[in-house]
Amino acid sequence: MSAQPRLPDLPTVKVSTRFELDTGPARHRVGLIALDSDVATERDFHLMAPPDVMFHTSRIHCTNPITVENLRRQGPLLRDAVRLLIPGQRLDVIAYSCTSGTVAIGYEGVASEIRAAERPGIPVVTPITSALAGFAHLGIRSISLLTPYLDSVNQAMRAFIESHGVRVVNIGGFCMEDDREMACIPPDAILDAAIEVLDERADALFISCTAIRAAEIIERAEAALSRPVLSANQTLIWQSLREAGYHAPVQGFGRLLASQEPAP
């Protein structure tokens, strides 16, 4: 092999531009913990997030089938996932993207694991607690519940919701146990199921599970049902935005996001 010719010296010259470091890309930053099987949450966040909001994703393993026992296995995995979220850099909030996982582990269990991973004091949001906050924000006291889960998971979810003062009037489900298959439910099928499941006694419909593609059908569902419709990813980003300091209305994804008001 012939020797490469020696290049002439060409030292780097430091630029003379004067500047001060700013806070980096995006005014509002959300750390997102998604399941390794989840192909819906990031897509929905891209759809709904305003331009000055960025989210940074880490993942944890999801064990199928989706049962309460398997969901609890996610708890010990949270710390390592959080440590990979832009370490040493600013995050305004951390969102754990698993509705049923929060029910199985408990909100305090989720939050304590996340904050123990070198993020003390950071706001922690989850789909189910965000949904409860959304119900309170819209004055919702009773819901119809639509999920992709098995009945055992649905009953745990019902108990969680009702323990926080919101009545579950009825439950409709796709009765699936594989998180990967849940993401393959067509949005129009979710819309049809929403129309089928809503009970006239309910103030609103809640579509649970961050794995399913419900965000894009919320406005059509609200028009068809004449009721507020909330979904797991919609409520998750709604509360994430509020905790990150973003309060302007977001149009196109239902009454909840459109009801935000700019901070005074």
Secondary structure, 3 states (H helix, E strand, C coil): CCCCCCCCCCCCCCCCCCCCCCCCCCCEEEEEEEECCCCCHHHHHHHHCCCCEEEEEEEECCCCCCCHHHHHCCHHHHHHHHHCCCCCCCCCEEEECCHHHHHHHCHHHHHHHHHHCCCCCCCEECHHHHHHHHHHHHCCCEEEEEECCCHHHHHHHHHHHHHCCCEEEEEEECCCCCHHHHCCCCHHHHHHHHHHHCCCCCCEEEECCCCCCCHHHHHHHHHHHCCCEEEHHHHHHHHHHHHHCCCCCCCCCCHHHHCCCCCC
